Amino acid sequence: MVIYLGEDDIRRLLGWDRLIATMEAALAAFSAGQTIQPVREMLTIEEGRRYLGVMPAVAQDAMGVKLVSFYPSNAEIGMATHHAMILLFRTDNGEPLAAMDGRLITEMRTAAVSAVATNHLATTGIGVLALLGSGVQAEAHLHALRRVRNFGEVRVWSRTAEHARRFAERHGIVATTAEDAVRGADVVVTATSAVEPILMGAWLKPGAHVNAVGSPRPNWRELDDAAMANALVVDSRAAVMRESGDVILSNARISAEIGEIVAGMAAVPSAATTIFKSVGIAIEDIAAARLVYELATAR
């Protein structure tokens, strides 16, 4: 019987620790060539405002497809910019298993993947976290990154100062300028729909780690060329070379996929300043959906 799981069901079932471990395994399998996954097909409905993405993937224990709408214009009316649905199938006989809301899965798996990258690339010890952006991804990253690192101070910046102030009050952190947030930070998250860079490489302290998850279009970017000149790790080489303006426009050299680092197939110097550019890939969604399905049926 095909089951349907809504966002409230997923919120009750999905926890950070299991999800982070699942993302780590999925990324390693992807970089080892153990999944079938084309690069996302992104249909432009209205440039800069409305897009529809089609994301299929097949792994050893899960297969499915995510349909995701990306409407950055929704921010103007206080509505979520991403909505999604995921269909999950058995791999052995093709039987459909579940349909589920994908908005929260997208939100959480993105931050969980950044947690995997942070755990493998960022320095240890109590540090400073800087969040550039104050939307759902900033909030998800705040929760996910605290599962893998201890932060003695958290700073937030937003292009709308009032949004940053409210975010800071809600979480007991500091709202400040982008430069002041980044300078001296050990871990930085960029989670915006910026078209031009909002993070300058000159602000980064040596050895800092950046999770760049926003601006998912080939002509948009969040980081300047100086930032992109650091050790660059990506979720998928093929995907970022089609979708990430940060990578395409800077001509940055990719050091490794994060799955290669997880699997021990590649490494970056421990003292390097690292940039993790994540555009989000389908196997993350399908692996997360499989985890949700297993948790739901176990109950």
TORMAR-506767 format. One record per residue: residue number from 0; x, y, z negated of N, C-alpha, C in turn. Coordinates in Angstrom, 1 decimal. Example, Ala and Ser with C-alpha at 12.3 -4.5 7.8 and 13.67 -1.06 7.14 Angstrom:
BEGIN
   doba      n_x      n_y      n_z     ca_x     ca_y     ca_z      c_x      c_y      c_z
      0     13.2     -5.7     -7.8     12.3     -4.5     -7.8     13.2     -3.3     -7.8
      1     12.8     -2.2     -7.1     13.7     -1.1     -7.1     12.9      0.0     -7.9
END
This chain:
BEGIN
   doba      n_x      n_y      n_z     ca_x     ca_y     ca_z      c_x      c_y      c_z
      0      0.8     -1.2      0.0      0.0      0.0      0.0      0.9      1.2      0.0
      1      0.6      2.2      0.9      1.3      3.4      0.9      0.9      4.3     -0.2
      2      1.8      4.9     -1.0      1.4      5.8     -2.1      1.8      7.2     -1.7
      3      1.1      8.1     -2.3      1.4      9.6     -2.1      1.8     10.1     -3.5
      4      2.9     10.9     -3.4      3.5     11.5     -4.6      3.5     13.0     -4.4
      5      2.8     13.8     -5.2      2.8     15.2     -5.1      3.9     15.8     -5.9
      6      4.0     17.1     -5.8      5.1     17.8     -6.5      5.1     17.6     -8.0
      7      3.9     17.6     -8.6      3.8     17.3    -10.1      4.3     15.9    -10.4
      8      4.0     14.9     -9.6      4.5     13.6     -9.8      6.0     13.5     -9.8
      9      6.6     14.2     -8.8      8.0     14.2     -8.6      8.7     14.9     -9.8
     10      8.1     16.0    -10.2      8.7     16.7    -11.3      8.7     15.9    -12.6
     11      7.7     15.0    -12.8      7.7     14.2    -14.0      8.7     13.0    -13.9
     12      9.0     12.6    -12.6      9.8     11.4    -12.4     11.3     11.7    -12.3
     13     11.7     12.8    -11.6     13.0     13.0    -11.2     13.8     13.8    -12.2
     14     14.9     13.2    -12.6     15.9     13.8    -13.6     17.2     14.1    -12.9
     15     17.9     15.0    -13.5     19.2     15.5    -12.9     20.3     14.4    -12.8
     16     20.5     13.7    -13.9     21.6     12.7    -14.0     21.5     11.6    -12.9
     17     20.3     11.0    -12.9     20.1      9.9    -11.9     20.2     10.5    -10.5
     18     19.7     11.7    -10.3     19.7     12.3     -8.9     21.1     12.6     -8.5
     19     21.9     13.2     -9.4     23.3     13.5     -9.1     24.1     12.2     -8.7
     20     23.9     11.2     -9.5     24.6      9.9     -9.1     24.1      9.4     -7.8
     21     22.8      9.5     -7.5     22.3      9.0     -6.2     22.8      9.8     -5.1
     22     23.0     11.1     -5.2     23.6     12.0     -4.2     25.0     11.6     -3.9
     23     25.7     11.3     -5.0     27.1     11.0     -4.9     27.3      9.7     -4.0
     24     26.5      8.7     -4.3     26.5      7.5     -3.6     26.1      7.7     -2.1
     25     25.1      8.5     -1.9     24.6      8.7     -0.5     25.6      9.4      0.3
     26     26.3     10.4     -0.3     27.3     11.2      0.5     28.5     10.3      0.8
     27     28.9      9.4     -0.1     30.0      8.5      0.2     29.6      7.6      1.3
     28     28.4      7.0      1.3     28.0      6.1      2.3     27.9      6.9      3.7
     29     27.4      8.1      3.7     27.3      8.9      4.9     28.7      9.1      5.5
     30     29.7      9.5      4.7     31.0      9.8      5.3     31.7      8.5      5.7
     31     31.3      7.3      5.1     31.9      6.0      5.5     31.2      5.4      6.7
     32     30.3      6.2      7.3     29.6      5.7      8.5     28.6      4.6      8.3
     33     28.0      4.6      7.1     27.1      3.5      6.7     25.6      4.0      6.9
     34     25.4      5.1      7.5     24.0      5.6      7.7     23.9      6.0      9.2
     35     22.7      6.0      9.6     22.3      6.5     10.9     21.6      7.8     10.8
     36     22.1      8.9     11.3     21.5     10.2     11.1     21.9     11.2     12.1
     37     21.0     11.7     13.0     21.3     12.8     13.9     21.4     14.1     13.1
     38     22.0     15.1     13.7     22.0     16.4     13.2     20.5     16.9     13.2
     39     20.1     17.6     12.2     18.7     18.2     12.1     18.4     18.9     13.4
     40     17.1     18.6     13.9     16.6     19.4     15.0     15.8     20.6     14.4
     41     16.2     21.8     14.7     15.6     23.0     14.1     14.8     23.7     15.2
     42     13.5     23.8     15.1     12.7     24.4     16.1     12.5     25.9     15.7
     43     12.8     26.8     16.5     12.6     28.2     16.2     11.2     28.6     16.7
     44     10.4     29.0     15.7      9.1     29.5     16.0      9.1     31.0     16.2
     45      9.8     31.7     15.3     10.0     33.2     15.4     11.4     33.5     14.8
     46     12.3     33.9     15.6     13.7     34.1     15.2     13.8     35.0     13.9
     47     14.5     34.4     12.9     14.7     35.2     11.7     13.6     35.0     10.7
     48     12.5     34.4     11.1     11.3     34.4     10.2     10.6     33.0     10.0
     49     10.6     32.2     11.1      9.8     31.0     11.0     10.5     29.8     11.8
     50     10.8     28.7     11.1     11.5     27.6     11.7     10.8     26.3     11.2
     51     11.0     25.2     12.0     10.5     23.9     11.6     11.7     22.9     11.9
     52     12.1     22.1     10.8     13.2     21.2     10.9     12.7     19.8     10.9
     53     13.3     18.9     11.7     13.0     17.5     11.8     14.2     16.7     11.4
     54     14.1     15.9     10.3     15.3     15.3      9.7     15.1     13.8      9.5
     55     15.5     12.9     10.4     15.4     11.5     10.2     16.7     10.9      9.7
     56     16.7      9.8      9.0     17.9      9.1      8.5     17.6      7.7      8.1
     57     18.6      6.8      8.3     18.4      5.4      8.0     19.7      5.0      7.2
     58     19.4      4.5      6.0     20.5      3.9      5.1     20.2      2.4      4.9
     59     21.1      1.8      4.2     20.9      0.3      4.0     19.6      0.0      3.2
     60     19.2      0.8      2.3     18.0      0.5      1.5     16.9      1.5      1.6
     61     17.0      2.4      2.6     15.9      3.4      2.8     16.0      4.0      4.2
     62     14.8      4.3      4.7     14.8      5.0      5.9     13.5      5.9      5.9
     63     13.6      7.0      6.6     12.5      7.9      6.6     12.8      9.2      7.4
     64     11.9     10.1      7.2     12.0     11.4      7.9     11.5     12.5      7.0
     65     12.1     13.7      7.1     11.6     14.8      6.4     11.3     15.9      7.5
     66     10.1     16.5      7.3      9.7     17.6      8.1      9.7     18.8      7.1
     67     10.5     19.8      7.5     10.7     21.0      6.6     10.4     22.3      7.3
     68      9.6     23.1      6.7      9.4     24.5      7.3     10.3     25.4      6.5
     69     11.0     26.3      7.2     11.8     27.3      6.6     11.3     28.7      7.1
     70     10.6     29.4      6.2     10.0     30.7      6.5     10.6     31.7      5.6
     71     11.8     32.2      5.9     12.4     33.3      5.0     11.5     34.5      4.9
     72     10.6     34.7      5.8      9.7     35.9      5.7      8.7     35.7      4.5
     73      8.6     34.4      4.0      7.7     34.2      2.9      8.1     35.0      1.6
     74      9.4     35.2      1.5      9.9     36.0      0.4      9.3     37.3      0.2
     75      8.8     37.9      1.3      8.2     39.2      1.3      6.8     39.2      0.6
     76      6.2     38.0      0.6      4.9     37.8      0.0      4.9     37.0     -1.3
     77      6.1     36.7     -1.8      6.2     36.0     -3.1      5.9     34.5     -2.9
     78      6.1     33.9     -1.8      5.8     32.5     -1.5      7.1     31.8     -1.3
     79      7.1     30.5     -1.6      8.3     29.7     -1.4      8.7     29.8      0.1
     80     10.0     29.8      0.4     10.5     29.9      1.7     10.6     28.6      2.4
     81     10.7     27.5      1.6     10.7     26.1      2.1      9.5     25.3      1.7
     82      9.0     24.6      2.6      7.9     23.6      2.3      8.3     22.3      3.1
     83      8.0     21.1      2.6      8.4     19.9      3.2      7.6     18.7      2.9
     84      7.6     17.7      3.8      7.0     16.4      3.5      8.0     15.4      3.9
     85      8.0     14.3      3.1      8.9     13.2      3.4      8.1     11.9      3.6
     86      8.4     11.1      4.6      7.8      9.8      4.8      8.9      8.8      4.6
     87      8.6      7.7      3.8      9.6      6.7      3.5      9.1      5.4      4.0
     88     10.1      4.6      4.5      9.8      3.3      5.1     10.8      2.2      4.6
     89     10.3      0.9      4.6     11.3     -0.1      4.4     12.2     -0.3      5.6
     90     13.4     -0.7      5.3     14.4     -0.9      6.4     14.3     -2.3      7.0
     91     13.8     -3.3      6.2     13.8     -4.6      6.8     12.7     -4.9      7.7
     92     11.5     -4.4      7.5     10.4     -4.7      8.4      9.7     -3.4      8.9
     93     10.2     -2.2      8.5      9.6     -1.0      9.0      8.3     -0.6      8.3
     94      7.9     -1.3      7.3      6.6     -1.0      6.6      6.7      0.4      5.9
     95      5.6      1.2      6.1      5.6      2.5      5.4      5.4      2.3      3.9
     96      6.1      3.0      3.1      6.1      2.9      1.6      5.4      4.1      0.9
     97      5.8      5.3      1.4      5.3      6.4      0.6      5.3      7.7      1.5
     98      4.4      8.6      1.2      4.5     10.0      1.6      4.6     10.8      0.4
     99      5.4     11.8      0.5      5.6     12.7     -0.7      5.9     14.1     -0.4
    100      5.5     15.0     -1.3      5.9     16.4     -1.1      7.4     16.5     -1.2
    101      8.0     17.3     -0.3      9.4     17.4     -0.2     10.0     18.7     -0.7
    102      9.2     19.6     -1.1      9.7     20.9     -1.5     10.6     20.8     -2.7
    103     10.1     20.2     -3.8     10.9     20.0     -5.0     12.1     19.1     -4.8
    104     12.0     18.1     -4.0     13.1     17.2     -3.6     14.2     18.0     -2.9
    105     13.8     18.8     -2.0     14.7     19.7     -1.3     15.5     20.6     -2.3
    106     14.7     21.2     -3.1     15.3     22.1     -4.1     16.3     21.4     -5.0
    107     15.9     20.2     -5.6     16.7     19.5     -6.5     17.9     18.8     -5.9
    108     17.7     18.2     -4.7     18.8     17.5     -4.1     19.9     18.4     -3.6
    109     19.5     19.7     -3.2     20.5     20.6     -2.8     21.5     21.0     -4.0
    110     20.9     21.2     -5.2     21.6     21.6     -6.3     22.4     20.4     -6.8
    111     21.8     19.2     -6.7     22.5     17.9     -7.2     23.8     17.7     -6.3
    112     23.7     17.9     -5.0     24.8     17.8     -4.1     25.9     18.8     -4.5
    113     25.5     20.0     -4.8     26.5     21.0     -5.3     27.2     20.5     -6.6
    114     26.4     19.9     -7.5     26.9     19.3     -8.7     28.0     18.3     -8.4
    115     27.7     17.4     -7.4     28.7     16.4     -7.0     30.0     17.1     -6.6
    116     29.9     18.1     -5.7     31.0     18.8     -5.2     31.8     19.5     -6.4
    117     31.0     20.1     -7.3     31.6     20.8     -8.4     32.4     19.9     -9.3
    118     31.8     18.7     -9.5     32.5     17.7    -10.4     33.8     17.2     -9.8
    119     33.9     17.2     -8.5     35.1     16.7     -7.8     36.1     17.7     -7.5
    120     35.6     19.0     -7.4     36.5     20.0     -6.9     36.8     21.2     -7.9
    121     36.0     21.4     -8.9     36.2     22.5     -9.8     37.0     22.1    -11.0
    122     37.7     23.1    -11.6     38.5     22.8    -12.8     37.6     22.4    -13.9
    123     38.2     21.7    -14.9     37.4     21.3    -16.1     37.6     22.4    -17.2
    124     36.9     22.1    -18.3     37.0     23.1    -19.4     35.8     24.1    -19.3
    125     35.7     24.9    -20.4     34.6     25.9    -20.4     34.9     27.0    -19.5
    126     34.0     27.4    -18.6     34.3     28.4    -17.6     33.2     29.4    -17.5
    127     33.3     30.2    -16.4     32.3     31.2    -16.0     31.6     30.8    -14.7
    128     30.3     30.9    -14.7     29.5     30.6    -13.5     28.9     31.9    -13.0
    129     29.0     32.1    -11.7     28.4     33.3    -11.0     27.4     32.8    -10.0
    130     26.2     33.3    -10.1     25.1     33.0     -9.2     24.8     34.2     -8.3
    131     25.0     34.1     -7.0     24.7     35.2     -6.1     23.3     34.8     -5.4
    132     22.3     35.4     -5.9     20.9     35.0     -5.5     20.2     34.6     -6.8
    133     18.9     34.9     -6.8     18.1     34.7     -8.0     16.8     33.9     -7.8
    134     16.8     33.1     -6.7     15.6     32.4     -6.3     15.6     31.0     -6.9
    135     14.8     30.1     -6.2     14.7     28.7     -6.7     16.0     28.0     -6.7
    136     16.8     28.2     -5.7     18.1     27.5     -5.7     19.1     28.0     -6.8
    137     19.1     29.3     -7.1     19.9     29.7     -8.2     19.5     29.0     -9.5
    138     18.2     28.9     -9.7     17.7     28.3    -10.9     18.0     26.8    -10.9
    139     17.8     26.1     -9.8     18.1     24.7     -9.7     19.6     24.5    -10.0
    140     20.5     25.3     -9.4     21.9     25.2     -9.6     22.3     25.4    -11.0
    141     21.7     26.4    -11.7     22.0     26.6    -13.1     21.8     25.3    -13.9
    142     20.7     24.7    -13.6     20.4     23.4    -14.4     21.3     22.3    -14.0
    143     21.5     22.1    -12.7     22.3     21.0    -12.2     23.8     21.1    -12.6
    144     24.3     22.3    -12.4     25.8     22.5    -12.7     26.1     22.4    -14.2
    145     25.1     22.7    -15.0     25.3     22.5    -16.4     25.4     21.0    -16.8
    146     25.0     20.1    -15.9     25.1     18.7    -16.2     26.5     18.2    -16.0
    147     27.3     18.9    -15.2     28.7     18.5    -14.9     29.8     19.4    -15.5
    148     29.5     20.6    -15.9     30.5     21.5    -16.4     29.8     22.3    -17.6
    149     30.7     22.7    -18.5     30.3     23.6    -19.6     30.6     25.1    -19.2
    150     29.7     26.0    -19.3     29.9     27.4    -19.0     29.7     28.2    -20.2
    151     30.7     29.0    -20.6     30.6     29.9    -21.7     29.9     31.2    -21.3
    152     29.9     31.5    -20.0     29.2     32.7    -19.5     28.6     32.4    -18.2
    153     27.4     33.0    -17.9     26.8     32.9    -16.6     26.3     34.3    -16.2
    154     26.7     34.6    -15.0     26.3     35.9    -14.4     25.5     35.8    -13.2
    155     24.6     36.7    -12.9     23.7     36.6    -11.7     23.6     38.0    -11.0
    156     23.6     37.9     -9.7     23.4     39.1     -8.9     22.3     38.8     -7.9
    157     21.5     39.7     -7.5     20.5     39.6     -6.4     20.5     40.9     -5.6
    158     20.2     40.8     -4.4     20.0     42.0     -3.6     18.9     42.9     -4.1
    159     17.9     42.3     -4.8     16.9     43.1     -5.5     17.2     43.0     -7.0
    160     17.7     44.2     -7.5     18.2     44.2     -8.9     17.2     43.8     -9.9
    161     15.9     44.1     -9.6     14.8     43.7    -10.6     14.7     42.2    -10.7
    162     14.9     41.5     -9.5     14.8     40.0     -9.5     16.0     39.5    -10.4
    163     17.1     40.0    -10.3     18.3     39.6    -11.1     18.0     39.8    -12.5
    164     17.5     41.0    -12.8     17.2     41.3    -14.3     16.2     40.3    -14.9
    165     15.2     40.0    -14.1     14.2     39.1    -14.7     14.8     37.7    -14.8
    166     15.5     37.3    -13.8     16.2     36.0    -13.9     17.1     35.9    -15.1
    167     17.9     37.0    -15.3     18.8     37.0    -16.4     18.1     36.9    -17.8
    168     17.0     37.7    -17.9     16.2     37.7    -19.1     15.6     36.3    -19.4
    169     15.2     35.6    -18.3     14.6     34.3    -18.5     15.5     33.3    -19.0
    170     16.8     33.4    -18.6     17.8     32.4    -18.9     18.9     32.8    -19.9
    171     18.7     34.0    -20.4     19.7     34.5    -21.4     21.1     34.7    -20.8
    172     21.2     35.2    -19.6     22.5     35.4    -19.0     22.6     36.9    -18.6
    173     23.7     37.2    -17.8     24.0     38.6    -17.6     23.7     38.9    -16.1
    174     23.0     40.0    -15.8     22.8     40.5    -14.5     23.8     41.6    -14.2
    175     24.4     41.6    -13.1     25.5     42.5    -12.8     25.7     42.7    -11.2
    176     26.7     43.3    -10.8     27.0     43.5     -9.4     27.6     42.2     -8.8
    177     27.5     42.0     -7.5     28.1     40.8     -6.9     29.6     40.7     -7.2
    178     30.3     41.8     -7.1     31.8     41.7     -7.3     32.0     41.4     -8.8
    179     31.4     42.1     -9.7     31.6     41.8    -11.1     31.2     40.4    -11.5
    180     30.2     39.9    -10.8     29.8     38.5    -11.1     30.9     37.5    -10.7
    181     31.5     37.8     -9.6     32.4     36.8     -9.0     33.8     36.9     -9.6
    182     34.3     38.1     -9.9     35.6     38.3    -10.3     35.8     37.5    -11.7
    183     36.8     36.6    -11.7     37.1     35.8    -12.9     36.2     34.6    -13.1
    184     35.3     34.4    -12.2     34.4     33.2    -12.3     35.1     32.0    -11.8
    185     34.8     30.9    -12.5     35.4     29.6    -12.2     34.6     28.9    -11.1
    186     33.3     29.0    -11.2     32.4     28.4    -10.2     31.5     29.5     -9.7
    187     31.2     29.5     -8.4     30.4     30.5     -7.8     29.4     29.8     -6.9
    188     28.1     30.3     -7.0     27.1     29.7     -6.1     26.5     30.9     -5.2
    189     26.5     30.7     -3.9     25.8     31.6     -3.0     24.6     31.0     -2.5
    190     23.4     31.5     -2.8     22.1     30.9     -2.5     21.2     32.0     -2.0
    191     21.5     32.6     -0.8     20.7     33.7     -0.3     20.4     33.4      1.2
    192     19.7     34.3      1.8     19.4     34.3      3.2     20.1     35.5      3.9
    193     21.3     35.7      3.4     22.1     36.9      3.9     22.5     36.7      5.4
    194     22.5     37.7      6.1     22.9     37.7      7.5     24.4     38.1      7.6
    195     24.8     39.0      6.7     26.2     39.4      6.7     26.8     39.0      5.3
    196     28.1     38.8      5.2     28.7     38.3      4.0     28.4     39.1      2.7
    197     28.1     38.4      1.7     27.8     39.0      0.4     28.9     38.6     -0.6
    198     29.8     37.7     -0.2     30.9     37.2     -1.1     32.2     37.5     -0.4
    199     33.1     38.2     -1.0     34.4     38.6     -0.4     35.5     37.7     -1.0
    200     36.3     37.1     -0.1     37.4     36.3     -0.6     38.3     37.0     -1.6
    201     38.5     38.3     -1.5     39.4     39.0     -2.4     38.9     39.0     -3.8
    202     37.6     38.7     -4.0     37.0     38.7     -5.4     37.3     37.4     -6.1
    203     37.7     36.3     -5.3     37.8     35.0     -5.9     39.1     34.9     -6.7
    204     39.1     34.3     -7.9     40.3     34.1     -8.6     40.9     32.8     -8.0
    205     42.3     32.6     -8.1     42.9     31.4     -7.6     42.3     30.2     -8.3
    206     42.0     29.2     -7.6     41.5     27.9     -8.2     40.0     27.9     -8.4
    207     39.3     29.0     -8.0     37.8     29.0     -8.2     37.2     28.1     -7.2
    208     36.0     27.7     -7.5     35.2     26.8     -6.6     33.9     27.5     -6.2
    209     33.6     27.4     -4.9     32.3     28.1     -4.4     31.4     27.0     -3.8
    210     30.2     27.0     -4.3     29.1     26.2     -3.6     28.3     27.2     -2.7
    211     28.4     27.1     -1.4     27.7     28.0     -0.5     26.6     27.2      0.1
    212     25.4     27.5     -0.3     24.2     26.7      0.1     23.2     27.5      0.9
    213     23.4     28.8      1.1     22.4     29.7      1.7     22.7     29.9      3.2
    214     21.9     30.9      3.8     22.2     31.3      5.2     22.3     30.2      6.2
    215     21.3     29.3      6.3     21.5     28.1      7.1     21.2     28.3      8.6
    216     21.8     29.3      9.2     21.6     29.6     10.6     23.0     29.8     11.2
    217     23.2     29.5     12.5     24.5     29.6     13.1     25.0     31.1     13.3
    218     24.1     32.0     13.1     24.6     33.4     13.2     24.4     34.2     11.9
    219     24.1     33.5     10.8     24.0     34.1      9.5     25.2     33.7      8.7
    220     25.6     34.5      7.7     26.7     34.1      6.8     26.6     34.8      5.5
    221     27.2     34.1      4.5     27.3     34.6      3.1     28.7     35.0      2.7
    222     29.7     34.3      3.3     31.1     34.4      2.9     31.9     35.1      4.0
    223     32.9     36.0      3.7     33.7     36.6      4.7     34.8     35.7      5.1
    224     35.6     36.1      6.1     36.7     35.3      6.6     37.7     34.9      5.6
    225     38.0     35.9      4.7     39.0     35.6      3.6     38.6     34.5      2.7
    226     37.3     34.5      2.4     36.8     33.4      1.5     36.9     32.0      2.3
    227     36.5     32.1      3.6     36.4     30.8      4.3     37.8     30.3      4.7
    228     38.9     31.1      4.5     40.2     30.6      4.7     40.8     29.7      3.7
    229     40.0     29.5      2.6     40.4     28.6      1.5     40.1     27.1      1.9
    230     40.4     26.2      1.0     40.2     24.8      1.3     38.7     24.5      1.5
    231     38.3     24.2      2.7     36.9     24.0      3.0     36.4     22.6      3.1
    232     35.4     22.3      2.3     34.8     21.0      2.2     33.4     21.1      2.6
    233     32.8     20.2      3.4     31.4     20.3      3.9     30.7     19.0      3.6
    234     29.3     19.1      3.7     28.6     17.9      3.6     28.6     17.1      4.9
    235     28.6     17.7      6.0     28.7     17.0      7.3     29.4     17.9      8.3
    236     30.5     17.4      8.9     31.2     18.1      9.9     30.3     18.5     11.1
    237     29.5     17.5     11.6     28.7     17.7     12.8     27.6     18.7     12.5
    238     27.0     18.7     11.3     25.9     19.6     10.9     26.4     21.0     10.8
    239     27.5     21.2     10.1     28.0     22.6      9.9     28.5     23.3     11.2
    240     29.0     22.4     12.1     29.4     23.0     13.3     28.3     23.4     14.3
    241     27.1     23.0     13.9     25.9     23.4     14.7     25.1     24.5     13.9
    242     25.1     24.4     12.6     24.2     25.2     11.8     24.8     26.3     10.9
    243     26.0     26.2     10.6     26.6     27.2      9.6     27.3     28.3     10.2
    244     26.8     29.5     10.1     27.5     30.7     10.6     28.8     30.9      9.9
    245     28.8     30.6      8.6     30.0     30.8      7.8     31.2     30.0      8.4
    246     30.9     28.8      8.9     32.0     28.0      9.5     32.2     28.4     10.9
    247     31.1     28.5     11.7     31.3     28.8     13.1     31.9     30.1     13.4
    248     31.5     31.2     12.7     31.9     32.5     13.0     33.3     32.8     12.4
    249     33.7     32.1     11.4     35.1     32.3     10.8     36.1     31.4     11.5
    250     35.7     30.4     12.3     36.6     29.4     12.9     37.5     28.7     11.8
    251     36.8     28.5     10.6     37.5     27.9      9.5     37.8     26.4      9.8
    252     39.0     26.0      9.2     39.4     24.6      9.4     38.8     23.8      8.2
    253     38.1     22.7      8.6     37.4     21.8      7.6     38.5     20.8      7.0
    254     38.6     20.8      5.7     39.6     19.9      5.1     39.0     18.5      4.9
    255     37.7     18.4      4.6     37.1     17.1      4.4     35.6     17.2      4.2
    256     34.9     16.1      4.3     33.6     16.0      3.9     33.6     15.6      2.4
    257     32.6     16.1      1.7     32.6     15.8      0.2     32.4     14.3      0.0
    258     31.7     13.6      0.9     31.6     12.1      0.8     33.0     11.4      1.0
    259     33.9     12.0      1.8     35.2     11.4      1.9     36.0     11.6      0.6
    260     35.8     12.7     -0.1     36.5     12.9     -1.3     35.9     12.0     -2.4
    261     34.6     11.9     -2.5     34.0     11.0     -3.4     34.5      9.5     -3.2
    262     34.6      9.1     -2.0     35.1      7.7     -1.7     36.6      7.5     -1.7
    263     37.3      8.6     -2.0     38.8      8.5     -2.1     39.4      8.4     -0.7
    264     38.7      8.9      0.3     39.3      8.8      1.7     40.0     10.1      2.0
    265     39.8     11.2      1.2     40.5     12.5      1.4     40.6     13.2      0.1
    266     41.5     14.2      0.1     41.7     15.0     -1.1     42.1     16.4     -0.8
    267     41.9     17.3     -1.7     42.4     18.7     -1.6     43.3     18.9     -2.8
    268     44.3     19.8     -2.7     45.2     20.1     -3.9     44.4     20.5     -5.1
    269     44.7     20.0     -6.2     44.0     20.3     -7.4     43.9     21.8     -7.8
    270     44.9     22.5     -7.4     45.0     23.9     -7.8     44.3     24.8     -6.7
    271     43.8     24.2     -5.6     43.3     25.0     -4.5     42.0     25.7     -4.9
    272     41.8     26.9     -4.2     40.5     27.5     -4.2     39.7     26.8     -3.2
    273     38.5     26.3     -3.6     37.7     25.5     -2.7     36.4     26.1     -2.4
    274     36.0     25.9     -1.2     34.7     26.3     -0.7     33.9     25.0     -0.3
    275     32.7     24.8     -0.9     31.9     23.7     -0.4     30.7     24.3      0.3
    276     30.7     24.1      1.7     29.6     24.6      2.5     28.6     23.5      2.7
    277     27.4     23.7      2.2     26.3     22.7      2.3     25.2     23.2      3.1
    278     24.8     22.5      4.2     23.6     22.8      5.0     22.5     21.9      4.7
    279     22.7     20.8      4.0     21.7     19.9      3.6     21.5     18.9      4.7
    280     21.6     17.6      4.4     21.5     16.6      5.5     20.4     15.6      5.1
    281     19.8     14.9      6.1     18.6     14.1      5.9     18.9     12.9      4.9
    282     20.0     12.3      4.9     20.2     11.2      4.0     20.1     11.6      2.6
    283     20.4     12.8      2.2     20.2     13.3      0.9     18.7     13.2      0.5
    284     17.8     13.7      1.4     16.4     13.7      1.2     15.9     12.2      1.1
    285     16.3     11.4      2.0     15.8     10.0      2.0     16.3      9.2      0.8
    286     17.5      9.4      0.4     18.0      8.8     -0.8     17.3      9.3     -2.1
    287     17.0     10.6     -2.1     16.3     11.1     -3.2     14.8     10.6     -3.3
    288     14.2     10.5     -2.1     12.8     10.0     -2.0     12.8      8.5     -2.4
    289     13.8      7.7     -2.0     13.9      6.3     -2.4     14.0      6.2     -3.9
    290     14.8      7.1     -4.6     14.9      7.1     -6.0     13.5      7.4     -6.6
    291     12.8      8.4     -6.1     11.5      8.8     -6.6     10.5      7.6     -6.5
    292     10.6      7.0     -5.4      9.7      5.8     -5.1      9.9      4.7     -6.1
    293     11.2      4.4     -6.3     11.6      3.3     -7.3     11.1      3.7     -8.7
    294     11.3      4.9     -9.1     10.8      5.4    -10.4      9.3      5.3    -10.5
    295      8.6      5.7     -9.5      7.2      5.7     -9.5      6.6      4.2     -9.6
    296      7.2      3.3     -8.8      6.6      2.0     -8.8      7.0      1.2    -10.0
    297      8.2      1.6    -10.6      8.6      0.9    -11.9      7.6      1.2    -13.0
    298      7.0      2.4    -12.9      6.0      2.8    -13.9      4.7      2.1    -13.7
END
